């Protein structure tokens, strides 16, 4: 069975399965054939995300990103490290990847967009330094 046919079976309508975003890391979840009967219940992109889930510090980072952007003029950006520094001023470096995950989750909800070099990029595939701005 082709991937297209398998995806049609996943949706039951003959169309492509709807795009999903991991609730833990905010990356796009790639449809897999093994999920043909359980696609509606898929919430995480990996076992690591399933184990990690969303912690209180993750919610604090999301709130910090929104608060920092609210203080800035429209169109200005912040670095995810700014949110990490706000949440944990003395030991912010371990929060860098959680801050990037928080930014990706906010992209999925439509609150922010992630940019590189002033251009909006796909948060699931962006590598290297990124900036976050309001949509």
DRENTI-456873 format. One record per residue: residue number from 0; x negated, y, z of N, C-alpha, C, O in turn. Coordinates in nm, 3 decimals, always signed. Last residue first. Layout:
<atoms>
+-----+---------+---------+---------+---------+---------+---------+---------+---------+---------+---------+---------+---------+
: num :     npx :     npy :     npz :    capx :    capy :    capz :     cpx :     cpy :     cpz :     opx :     opy :     opz :
+-----+---------+---------+---------+---------+---------+---------+---------+---------+---------+---------+---------+---------+
: NUM :       X :       Y :       Z :       X :       Y :       Z :       X :       Y :       Z :       X :       Y :       Z :
...
+-----+---------+---------+---------+---------+---------+---------+---------+---------+---------+---------+---------+---------+
</atoms>
This chain:
<atoms>
+-----+---------+---------+---------+---------+---------+---------+---------+---------+---------+---------+---------+---------+
: num :     npx :     npy :     npz :    capx :    capy :    capz :     cpx :     cpy :     cpz :     opx :     opy :     opz :
+-----+---------+---------+---------+---------+---------+---------+---------+---------+---------+---------+---------+---------+
: 134 :  -0.311 :  +3.744 :  +1.592 :  -0.256 :  +3.731 :  +1.457 :  -0.179 :  +3.856 :  +1.420 :  -0.125 :  +3.865 :  +1.310 :
: 133 :  -0.613 :  +3.845 :  +1.760 :  -0.468 :  +3.827 :  +1.756 :  -0.421 :  +3.814 :  +1.612 :  -0.484 :  +3.867 :  +1.520 :
: 132 :  -0.918 :  +3.652 :  +1.732 :  -0.841 :  +3.776 :  +1.727 :  -0.693 :  +3.744 :  +1.724 :  -0.652 :  +3.633 :  +1.691 :
: 131 :  -1.240 :  +3.526 :  +1.797 :  -1.095 :  +3.505 :  +1.815 :  -1.028 :  +3.643 :  +1.809 :  -1.073 :  +3.738 :  +1.873 :
: 130 :  -1.521 :  +3.383 :  +1.631 :  -1.458 :  +3.495 :  +1.700 :  -1.309 :  +3.467 :  +1.701 :  -1.258 :  +3.394 :  +1.617 :
: 129 :  -1.791 :  +3.145 :  +1.647 :  -1.660 :  +3.189 :  +1.601 :  -1.616 :  +3.309 :  +1.683 :  -1.668 :  +3.334 :  +1.792 :
: 128 :  -2.088 :  +2.976 :  +1.551 :  -2.023 :  +3.085 :  +1.627 :  -1.890 :  +3.127 :  +1.564 :  -1.879 :  +3.142 :  +1.442 :
: 127 :  -2.030 :  +2.633 :  +1.438 :  -2.110 :  +2.750 :  +1.466 :  -2.030 :  +2.857 :  +1.541 :  -1.919 :  +2.831 :  +1.588 :
: 126 :  -1.758 :  +2.533 :  +1.233 :  -1.881 :  +2.497 :  +1.305 :  -1.960 :  +2.624 :  +1.327 :  -1.957 :  +2.715 :  +1.244 :
: 125 :  -1.424 :  +2.444 :  +1.177 :  -1.521 :  +2.552 :  +1.197 :  -1.640 :  +2.503 :  +1.281 :  -1.622 :  +2.440 :  +1.385 :
: 124 :  -1.223 :  +2.258 :  +1.155 :  -1.348 :  +2.230 :  +1.085 :  -1.455 :  +2.336 :  +1.105 :  -1.566 :  +2.320 :  +1.055 :
: 123 :  -1.007 :  +2.348 :  +1.300 :  -1.043 :  +2.207 :  +1.310 :  -1.179 :  +2.177 :  +1.250 :  -1.245 :  +2.081 :  +1.290 :
: 122 :  -0.963 :  +2.613 :  +1.230 :  -1.026 :  +2.585 :  +1.358 :  -1.069 :  +2.439 :  +1.374 :  -1.158 :  +2.410 :  +1.454 :
: 121 :  -1.040 :  +2.751 :  +0.927 :  -0.965 :  +2.640 :  +0.986 :  -1.032 :  +2.602 :  +1.117 :  -1.149 :  +2.562 :  +1.116 :
: 120 :  -1.081 :  +3.109 :  +0.944 :  -1.126 :  +2.974 :  +0.912 :  -1.034 :  +2.871 :  +0.977 :  -0.960 :  +2.903 :  +1.071 :
: 119 :  -1.081 :  +3.438 :  +0.820 :  -1.008 :  +3.336 :  +0.897 :  -1.053 :  +3.199 :  +0.849 :  -1.061 :  +3.173 :  +0.729 :
: 118 :  -1.376 :  +3.635 :  +0.820 :  -1.277 :  +3.558 :  +0.745 :  -1.210 :  +3.454 :  +0.834 :  -1.277 :  +3.389 :  +0.915 :
: 117 :  -1.579 :  +3.747 :  +0.968 :  -1.464 :  +3.830 :  +0.936 :  -1.354 :  +3.759 :  +0.859 :  -1.249 :  +3.819 :  +0.835 :
: 116 :  -1.754 :  +3.540 :  +1.025 :  -1.793 :  +3.638 :  +0.924 :  -1.676 :  +3.724 :  +0.879 :  -1.673 :  +3.770 :  +0.765 :
: 115 :  -1.483 :  +3.358 :  +1.122 :  -1.629 :  +3.352 :  +1.108 :  -1.664 :  +3.449 :  +0.997 :  -1.609 :  +3.441 :  +0.887 :
: 114 :  -1.201 :  +3.335 :  +1.345 :  -1.273 :  +3.389 :  +1.229 :  -1.422 :  +3.359 :  +1.238 :  -1.477 :  +3.338 :  +1.346 :
: 113 :  -0.883 :  +3.222 :  +1.436 :  -1.028 :  +3.209 :  +1.455 :  -1.097 :  +3.254 :  +1.328 :  -1.057 :  +3.217 :  +1.217 :
: 112 :  -0.598 :  +3.383 :  +1.576 :  -0.665 :  +3.318 :  +1.464 :  -0.814 :  +3.319 :  +1.491 :  -0.865 :  +3.407 :  +1.561 :
: 111 :  -0.317 :  +3.341 :  +1.805 :  -0.446 :  +3.396 :  +1.763 :  -0.491 :  +3.330 :  +1.633 :  -0.430 :  +3.233 :  +1.587 :
: 110 :  -0.059 :  +3.233 :  +1.828 :  -0.095 :  +3.353 :  +1.902 :  -0.222 :  +3.421 :  +1.851 :  -0.232 :  +3.544 :  +1.853 :
: 109 :  +0.020 :  +2.990 :  +1.719 :  +0.039 :  +3.111 :  +1.639 :  +0.002 :  +3.241 :  +1.710 :  +0.029 :  +3.348 :  +1.657 :
: 108 :  -0.033 :  +2.751 :  +1.828 :  +0.092 :  +2.813 :  +1.871 :  +0.119 :  +2.943 :  +1.796 :  +0.227 :  +3.000 :  +1.808 :
: 107 :  -0.282 :  +2.698 :  +1.717 :  -0.170 :  +2.608 :  +1.685 :  -0.035 :  +2.667 :  +1.724 :  +0.066 :  +2.637 :  +1.662 :
: 106 :  -0.433 :  +2.893 :  +1.842 :  -0.412 :  +2.902 :  +1.697 :  -0.292 :  +2.817 :  +1.660 :  -0.208 :  +2.859 :  +1.579 :
: 105 :  -0.436 :  +2.788 :  +2.098 :  -0.364 :  +2.913 :  +2.075 :  -0.341 :  +2.938 :  +1.926 :  -0.240 :  +2.998 :  +1.888 :
: 104 :  -0.600 :  +2.568 :  +2.054 :  -0.461 :  +2.545 :  +2.095 :  -0.377 :  +2.671 :  +2.072 :  -0.260 :  +2.662 :  +2.032 :
: 103 :  -0.839 :  +2.702 :  +1.993 :  -0.773 :  +2.621 :  +1.889 :  -0.628 :  +2.592 :  +1.925 :  -0.542 :  +2.591 :  +1.837 :
: 102 :  -0.892 :  +2.820 :  +2.242 :  -0.866 :  +2.906 :  +2.127 :  -0.796 :  +2.827 :  +2.016 :  -0.704 :  +2.879 :  +1.952 :
: 101 :  -0.940 :  +2.587 :  +2.391 :  -0.828 :  +2.675 :  +2.428 :  -0.792 :  +2.767 :  +2.312 :  -0.674 :  +2.789 :  +2.285 :
: 100 :  -1.172 :  +2.497 :  +2.264 :  -1.051 :  +2.415 :  +2.258 :  -0.928 :  +2.500 :  +2.290 :  -0.824 :  +2.487 :  +2.225 :
:  99 :  -1.343 :  +2.705 :  +2.340 :  -1.314 :  +2.685 :  +2.197 :  -1.188 :  +2.600 :  +2.179 :  -1.107 :  +2.627 :  +2.091 :
:  98 :  -1.343 :  +2.654 :  +2.615 :  -1.291 :  +2.782 :  +2.565 :  -1.259 :  +2.774 :  +2.416 :  -1.159 :  +2.829 :  +2.371 :
:  97 :  -1.466 :  +2.400 :  +2.628 :  -1.326 :  +2.415 :  +2.669 :  -1.264 :  +2.548 :  +2.621 :  -1.145 :  +2.553 :  +2.592 :
:  96 :  -1.722 :  +2.488 :  +2.534 :  -1.639 :  +2.400 :  +2.451 :  -1.494 :  +2.402 :  +2.497 :  -1.404 :  +2.404 :  +2.412 :
:  95 :  -1.791 :  +2.663 :  +2.759 :  -1.790 :  +2.707 :  +2.619 :  -1.703 :  +2.617 :  +2.530 :  -1.619 :  +2.668 :  +2.457 :
:  94 :  -1.822 :  +2.595 :  +3.021 :  -1.686 :  +2.620 :  +2.975 :  -1.680 :  +2.663 :  +2.828 :  -1.572 :  +2.696 :  +2.779 :
:  93 :  -2.089 :  +2.581 :  +3.087 :  -2.016 :  +2.454 :  +3.068 :  -1.873 :  +2.473 :  +3.016 :  -1.811 :  +2.377 :  +2.972 :
:  92 :  -2.140 :  +2.868 :  +3.111 :  -2.185 :  +2.790 :  +2.995 :  -2.116 :  +2.654 :  +2.979 :  -2.086 :  +2.616 :  +2.866 :
:  91 :  -2.063 :  +2.993 :  +3.351 :  -1.971 :  +2.994 :  +3.237 :  -2.013 :  +2.903 :  +3.123 :  -1.927 :  +2.864 :  +3.043 :
:  90 :  -2.108 :  +3.045 :  +3.637 :  -2.145 :  +2.921 :  +3.568 :  -2.055 :  +2.902 :  +3.447 :  -1.978 :  +2.805 :  +3.441 :
:  89 :  -2.019 :  +3.296 :  +3.723 :  -2.153 :  +3.250 :  +3.760 :  -2.200 :  +3.128 :  +3.684 :  -2.320 :  +3.109 :  +3.667 :
:  88 :  -1.752 :  +3.340 :  +3.622 :  -1.861 :  +3.434 :  +3.594 :  -2.002 :  +3.380 :  +3.622 :  -2.096 :  +3.415 :  +3.550 :
:  87 :  -1.513 :  +3.184 :  +3.492 :  -1.621 :  +3.137 :  +3.580 :  -1.745 :  +3.222 :  +3.558 :  -1.835 :  +3.182 :  +3.484 :
:  86 :  -1.334 :  +3.346 :  +3.345 :  -1.284 :  +3.238 :  +3.430 :  -1.388 :  +3.195 :  +3.533 :  -1.355 :  +3.173 :  +3.649 :
:  85 :  -1.500 :  +3.524 :  +3.208 :  -1.392 :  +3.576 :  +3.291 :  -1.343 :  +3.471 :  +3.390 :  -1.313 :  +3.502 :  +3.505 :
:  84 :  -1.665 :  +3.353 :  +3.064 :  -1.725 :  +3.441 :  +3.166 :  -1.619 :  +3.498 :  +3.260 :  -1.645 :  +3.517 :  +3.379 :
:  83 :  -1.475 :  +3.243 :  +2.890 :  -1.546 :  +3.156 :  +2.985 :  -1.608 :  +3.238 :  +3.098 :  -1.603 :  +3.198 :  +3.214 :
:  82 :  -1.407 :  +3.470 :  +2.744 :  -1.306 :  +3.405 :  +2.827 :  -1.372 :  +3.315 :  +2.932 :  -1.329 :  +3.312 :  +3.047 :
:  81 :  -1.654 :  +3.514 :  +2.618 :  -1.595 :  +3.620 :  +2.701 :  -1.489 :  +3.561 :  +2.794 :  -1.482 :  +3.599 :  +2.911 :
:  80 :  -1.692 :  +3.289 :  +2.464 :  -1.773 :  +3.302 :  +2.585 :  -1.720 :  +3.413 :  +2.676 :  -1.738 :  +3.407 :  +2.797 :
:  79 :  -1.536 :  +3.331 :  +2.239 :  -1.485 :  +3.239 :  +2.342 :  -1.565 :  +3.248 :  +2.473 :  -1.513 :  +3.219 :  +2.580 :
:  78 :  -1.535 :  +3.679 :  +2.169 :  -1.606 :  +3.552 :  +2.160 :  -1.545 :  +3.459 :  +2.265 :  -1.507 :  +3.506 :  +2.372 :
:  77 :  -1.283 :  +3.874 :  +2.009 :  -1.362 :  +3.836 :  +2.125 :  -1.434 :  +3.707 :  +2.093 :  -1.397 :  +3.634 :  +2.000 :
:  76 :  -1.197 :  +4.153 :  +1.793 :  -1.216 :  +4.012 :  +1.825 :  -1.289 :  +3.995 :  +1.957 :  -1.349 :  +4.089 :  +2.010 :
:  75 :  -0.940 :  +4.375 :  +1.669 :  -1.071 :  +4.348 :  +1.728 :  -1.077 :  +4.202 :  +1.775 :  -0.974 :  +4.138 :  +1.795 :
:  74 :  -0.679 :  +4.391 :  +1.583 :  -0.782 :  +4.363 :  +1.483 :  -0.919 :  +4.338 :  +1.541 :  -1.006 :  +4.285 :  +1.472 :
:  73 :  -0.580 :  +4.630 :  +1.822 :  -0.539 :  +4.530 :  +1.722 :  -0.649 :  +4.514 :  +1.617 :  -0.704 :  +4.612 :  +1.569 :
:  72 :  -0.807 :  +4.679 :  +2.100 :  -0.723 :  +4.728 :  +1.988 :  -0.690 :  +4.614 :  +1.891 :  -0.763 :  +4.516 :  +1.881 :
:  71 :  -0.775 :  +4.484 :  +2.404 :  -0.851 :  +4.535 :  +2.290 :  -0.756 :  +4.589 :  +2.183 :  -0.640 :  +4.550 :  +2.177 :
:  70 :  -0.619 :  +4.364 :  +2.591 :  -0.691 :  +4.484 :  +2.632 :  -0.762 :  +4.552 :  +2.515 :  -0.805 :  +4.667 :  +2.527 :
:  69 :  -0.534 :  +4.135 :  +2.468 :  -0.433 :  +4.237 :  +2.497 :  -0.498 :  +4.370 :  +2.535 :  -0.440 :  +4.476 :  +2.514 :
:  68 :  -0.764 :  +3.982 :  +2.469 :  -0.717 :  +4.036 :  +2.342 :  -0.613 :  +4.145 :  +2.363 :  -0.605 :  +4.239 :  +2.283 :
:  67 :  -0.773 :  +3.914 :  +2.743 :  -0.881 :  +3.992 :  +2.682 :  -0.838 :  +4.055 :  +2.551 :  -0.871 :  +4.171 :  +2.525 :
:  66 :  -0.534 :  +3.762 :  +2.767 :  -0.552 :  +3.886 :  +2.843 :  -0.661 :  +3.973 :  +2.782 :  -0.644 :  +4.095 :  +2.770 :
:  65 :  -0.586 :  +3.543 :  +2.597 :  -0.471 :  +3.630 :  +2.569 :  -0.488 :  +3.765 :  +2.641 :  -0.461 :  +3.870 :  +2.583 :
:  64 :  -0.811 :  +3.436 :  +2.730 :  -0.820 :  +3.479 :  +2.589 :  -0.708 :  +3.576 :  +2.557 :  -0.732 :  +3.681 :  +2.496 :
:  63 :  -0.700 :  +3.376 :  +2.980 :  -0.809 :  +3.473 :  +2.971 :  -0.822 :  +3.525 :  +2.827 :  -0.843 :  +3.645 :  +2.806 :
:  62 :  -0.516 :  +3.176 :  +2.914 :  -0.467 :  +3.303 :  +2.969 :  -0.573 :  +3.412 :  +2.959 :  -0.540 :  +3.528 :  +2.932 :
:  61 :  -0.698 :  +2.979 :  +2.832 :  -0.598 :  +3.031 :  +2.739 :  -0.547 :  +3.166 :  +2.785 :  -0.536 :  +3.260 :  +2.706 :
:  60 :  -0.834 :  +2.940 :  +3.076 :  -0.907 :  +2.991 :  +2.960 :  -0.810 :  +3.046 :  +2.855 :  -0.837 :  +3.151 :  +2.796 :
:  59 :  -0.628 :  +2.833 :  +3.232 :  -0.689 :  +2.960 :  +3.272 :  -0.767 :  +3.022 :  +3.156 :  -0.765 :  +3.144 :  +3.139 :
:  58 :  -0.587 :  +2.592 :  +3.099 :  -0.479 :  +2.693 :  +3.097 :  -0.535 :  +2.830 :  +3.136 :  -0.494 :  +2.931 :  +3.080 :
:  57 :  -0.832 :  +2.475 :  +3.168 :  -0.796 :  +2.494 :  +3.027 :  -0.686 :  +2.599 :  +3.013 :  -0.692 :  +2.684 :  +2.925 :
:  56 :  -0.816 :  +2.455 :  +3.441 :  -0.916 :  +2.546 :  +3.385 :  -0.888 :  +2.572 :  +3.237 :  -0.918 :  +2.681 :  +3.187 :
:  55 :  -0.618 :  +2.255 :  +3.472 :  -0.588 :  +2.394 :  +3.509 :  -0.690 :  +2.495 :  +3.451 :  -0.653 :  +2.607 :  +3.417 :
:  54 :  -0.636 :  +2.051 :  +3.170 :  -0.663 :  +2.076 :  +3.311 :  -0.627 :  +2.221 :  +3.344 :  -0.606 :  +2.302 :  +3.253 :
:  53 :  -0.503 :  +1.822 :  +2.956 :  -0.512 :  +1.966 :  +2.981 :  -0.527 :  +1.986 :  +3.131 :  -0.442 :  +1.943 :  +3.209 :
:  52 :  -0.703 :  +1.533 :  +2.863 :  -0.575 :  +1.603 :  +2.879 :  -0.596 :  +1.754 :  +2.895 :  -0.699 :  +1.807 :  +2.851 :
:  51 :  -0.904 :  +1.335 :  +2.863 :  -0.932 :  +1.471 :  +2.911 :  -0.804 :  +1.546 :  +2.947 :  -0.797 :  +1.615 :  +3.049 :
:  50 :  -0.795 :  +1.104 :  +2.748 :  -0.849 :  +1.100 :  +2.884 :  -0.862 :  +1.239 :  +2.945 :  -0.835 :  +1.259 :  +3.063 :
:  49 :  -0.724 :  +1.204 :  +2.497 :  -0.621 :  +1.142 :  +2.581 :  -0.668 :  +1.135 :  +2.726 :  -0.588 :  +1.158 :  +2.817 :
:  48 :  -0.973 :  +1.281 :  +2.401 :  -0.871 :  +1.384 :  +2.428 :  -0.760 :  +1.329 :  +2.517 :  -0.708 :  +1.400 :  +2.603 :
:  47 :  -1.086 :  +1.024 :  +2.377 :  -1.149 :  +1.126 :  +2.462 :  -1.050 :  +1.235 :  +2.499 :  -1.043 :  +1.278 :  +2.614 :
:  46 :  -0.930 :  +0.900 :  +2.187 :  -0.923 :  +0.851 :  +2.325 :  -0.983 :  +0.952 :  +2.421 :  -0.936 :  +0.965 :  +2.534 :
:  45 :  -0.783 :  +1.156 :  +1.974 :  -0.883 :  +1.056 :  +2.010 :  -0.860 :  +1.007 :  +2.153 :  -0.782 :  +1.065 :  +2.228 :
:  44 :  -0.575 :  +1.329 :  +1.932 :  -0.653 :  +1.289 :  +1.815 :  -0.752 :  +1.177 :  +1.846 :  -0.800 :  +1.110 :  +1.755 :
:  43 :  -0.246 :  +1.291 :  +2.072 :  -0.389 :  +1.315 :  +2.087 :  -0.465 :  +1.263 :  +1.966 :  -0.424 :  +1.165 :  +1.904 :
:  42 :  +0.012 :  +1.222 :  +2.011 :  -0.011 :  +1.355 :  +2.067 :  -0.159 :  +1.391 :  +2.072 :  -0.194 :  +1.509 :  +2.076 :
:  41 :  +0.253 :  +1.027 :  +1.856 :  +0.110 :  +1.061 :  +1.856 :  +0.093 :  +1.204 :  +1.904 :  +0.149 :  +1.297 :  +1.846 :
:  40 :  +0.518 :  +0.958 :  +1.825 :  +0.464 :  +0.962 :  +1.960 :  +0.317 :  +1.001 :  +1.969 :  +0.262 :  +1.009 :  +2.079 :
:  39 :  +0.570 :  +0.950 :  +1.555 :  +0.642 :  +1.048 :  +1.636 :  +0.586 :  +1.060 :  +1.777 :  +0.605 :  +1.163 :  +1.842 :
:  38 :  +0.422 :  +0.730 :  +1.465 :  +0.374 :  +0.865 :  +1.435 :  +0.443 :  +0.970 :  +1.522 :  +0.380 :  +1.069 :  +1.559 :
:  37 :  +0.462 :  +0.457 :  +1.481 :  +0.459 :  +0.533 :  +1.606 :  +0.416 :  +0.678 :  +1.587 :  +0.377 :  +0.744 :  +1.684 :
:  36 :  +0.446 :  +0.318 :  +1.244 :  +0.565 :  +0.297 :  +1.325 :  +0.570 :  +0.382 :  +1.451 :  +0.671 :  +0.381 :  +1.522 :
:  35 :  +0.199 :  +0.407 :  +1.142 :  +0.318 :  +0.410 :  +1.056 :  +0.447 :  +0.396 :  +1.138 :  +0.548 :  +0.456 :  +1.102 :
:  34 :  -0.049 :  +0.412 :  +1.254 :  +0.055 :  +0.489 :  +1.321 :  +0.186 :  +0.491 :  +1.244 :  +0.275 :  +0.568 :  +1.277 :
:  33 :  -0.225 :  +0.286 :  +1.088 :  -0.180 :  +0.210 :  +1.205 :  -0.069 :  +0.282 :  +1.282 :  -0.003 :  +0.222 :  +1.366 :
:  32 :  -0.291 :  +0.484 :  +0.903 :  -0.195 :  +0.380 :  +0.865 :  -0.142 :  +0.304 :  +0.987 :  -0.026 :  +0.263 :  +0.988 :
:  31 :  -0.302 :  +0.812 :  +1.032 :  -0.365 :  +0.682 :  +1.012 :  -0.257 :  +0.578 :  +0.986 :  -0.147 :  +0.585 :  +1.040 :
:  30 :  -0.346 :  +1.160 :  +0.986 :  -0.256 :  +1.046 :  +0.989 :  -0.334 :  +0.918 :  +0.959 :  -0.420 :  +0.915 :  +0.872 :
:  29 :  -0.543 :  +1.363 :  +1.187 :  -0.534 :  +1.295 :  +1.058 :  -0.445 :  +1.172 :  +1.074 :  -0.466 :  +1.090 :  +1.164 :
:  28 :  -0.461 :  +1.646 :  +1.358 :  -0.467 :  +1.500 :  +1.369 :  -0.448 :  +1.442 :  +1.230 :  -0.348 :  +1.469 :  +1.163 :
:  27 :  -0.651 :  +1.936 :  +1.405 :  -0.551 :  +1.867 :  +1.325 :  -0.570 :  +1.716 :  +1.338 :  -0.682 :  +1.666 :  +1.329 :
:  26 :  -0.724 :  +2.038 :  +1.744 :  -0.763 :  +2.001 :  +1.608 :  -0.648 :  +1.930 :  +1.538 :  -0.560 :  +1.872 :  +1.601 :
:  25 :  -0.662 :  +2.091 :  +2.008 :  -0.613 :  +2.182 :  +1.907 :  -0.655 :  +2.151 :  +1.765 :  -0.626 :  +2.228 :  +1.674 :
:  24 :  -0.719 :  +1.931 :  +2.226 :  -0.830 :  +2.006 :  +2.165 :  -0.785 :  +2.102 :  +2.055 :  -0.864 :  +2.188 :  +2.013 :
:  23 :  -0.465 :  +1.842 :  +2.331 :  -0.581 :  +1.867 :  +2.417 :  -0.685 :  +1.957 :  +2.353 :  -0.734 :  +2.049 :  +2.418 :
:  22 :  -0.279 :  +1.799 :  +2.136 :  -0.241 :  +1.887 :  +2.246 :  -0.358 :  +1.919 :  +2.336 :  -0.352 :  +2.016 :  +2.412 :
:  21 :  -0.356 :  +1.813 :  +1.794 :  -0.386 :  +1.749 :  +1.922 :  -0.352 :  +1.846 :  +2.036 :  -0.393 :  +1.962 :  +2.032 :
:  20 :  -0.103 :  +1.855 :  +1.559 :  -0.218 :  +1.916 :  +1.624 :  -0.234 :  +1.850 :  +1.760 :  -0.137 :  +1.833 :  +1.834 :
:  19 :  +0.014 :  +1.733 :  +1.246 :  +0.014 :  +1.731 :  +1.391 :  -0.113 :  +1.797 :  +1.441 :  -0.216 :  +1.794 :  +1.375 :
:  18 :  +0.219 :  +1.772 :  +0.964 :  +0.088 :  +1.793 :  +1.025 :  +0.104 :  +1.797 :  +1.176 :  +0.197 :  +1.859 :  +1.227 :
:  17 :  +0.442 :  +1.511 :  +0.863 :  +0.415 :  +1.648 :  +0.904 :  +0.280 :  +1.656 :  +0.974 :  +0.233 :  +1.560 :  +1.035 :
:  16 :  +0.376 :  +1.300 :  +0.586 :  +0.400 :  +1.315 :  +0.729 :  +0.365 :  +1.458 :  +0.768 :  +0.272 :  +1.518 :  +0.714 :
:  15 :  +0.525 :  +1.365 :  +0.265 :  +0.407 :  +1.350 :  +0.350 :  +0.449 :  +1.368 :  +0.496 :  +0.543 :  +1.441 :  +0.526 :
:  14 :  +0.826 :  +1.187 :  +0.167 :  +0.733 :  +1.299 :  +0.166 :  +0.614 :  +1.271 :  +0.256 :  +0.605 :  +1.164 :  +0.317 :
:  13 :  +1.002 :  +0.985 :  +0.204 :  +0.927 :  +0.983 :  +0.080 :  +0.826 :  +1.096 :  +0.070 :  +0.749 :  +1.101 :  -0.026 :
:  12 :  +1.122 :  +0.973 :  +0.445 :  +1.185 :  +1.057 :  +0.345 :  +1.113 :  +1.054 :  +0.211 :  +1.160 :  +1.115 :  +0.115 :
:  11 :  +0.989 :  +0.840 :  +0.641 :  +1.117 :  +0.786 :  +0.601 :  +1.183 :  +0.865 :  +0.489 :  +1.291 :  +0.827 :  +0.444 :
:  10 :  +0.743 :  +0.891 :  +0.741 :  +0.844 :  +0.995 :  +0.753 :  +0.982 :  +0.946 :  +0.717 :  +1.082 :  +1.004 :  +0.760 :
:   9 :  +0.608 :  +0.656 :  +0.697 :  +0.600 :  +0.717 :  +0.830 :  +0.708 :  +0.822 :  +0.848 :  +0.759 :  +0.840 :  +0.959 :
:   8 :  +0.646 :  +0.606 :  +0.430 :  +0.710 :  +0.518 :  +0.526 :  +0.711 :  +0.578 :  +0.666 :  +0.803 :  +0.553 :  +0.744 :
:   7 :  +0.481 :  +0.802 :  +0.333 :  +0.624 :  +0.811 :  +0.303 :  +0.702 :  +0.722 :  +0.399 :  +0.811 :  +0.759 :  +0.445 :
:   6 :  +0.240 :  +0.700 :  +0.416 :  +0.287 :  +0.824 :  +0.478 :  +0.436 :  +0.842 :  +0.451 :  +0.509 :  +0.893 :  +0.536 :
:   5 :  +0.229 :  +0.479 :  +0.246 :  +0.232 :  +0.457 :  +0.390 :  +0.284 :  +0.580 :  +0.462 :  +0.361 :  +0.570 :  +0.558 :
:   4 :  +0.216 :  +0.610 :  +0.001 :  +0.330 :  +0.524 :  +0.030 :  +0.342 :  +0.497 :  +0.179 :  +0.453 :  +0.494 :  +0.233 :
:   3 :  -0.031 :  +0.740 :  +0.033 :  +0.090 :  +0.819 :  +0.010 :  +0.214 :  +0.736 :  +0.043 :  +0.307 :  +0.786 :  +0.106 :
:   2 :  -0.202 :  +0.524 :  +0.057 :  -0.184 :  +0.613 :  +0.171 :  -0.056 :  +0.694 :  +0.155 :  +0.018 :  +0.713 :  +0.251 :
:   1 :  -0.058 :  +0.220 :  -0.083 :  -0.138 :  +0.342 :  -0.090 :  -0.112 :  +0.428 :  +0.033 :  -0.014 :  +0.408 :  +0.104 :
:   0 :  -0.085 :  -0.117 :  +0.000 :  +0.000 :  +0.000 :  +0.000 :  -0.090 :  +0.124 :  +0.000 :  -0.186 :  +0.131 :  +0.076 :
+-----+---------+---------+---------+---------+---------+---------+---------+---------+---------+---------+---------+---------+
</atoms>
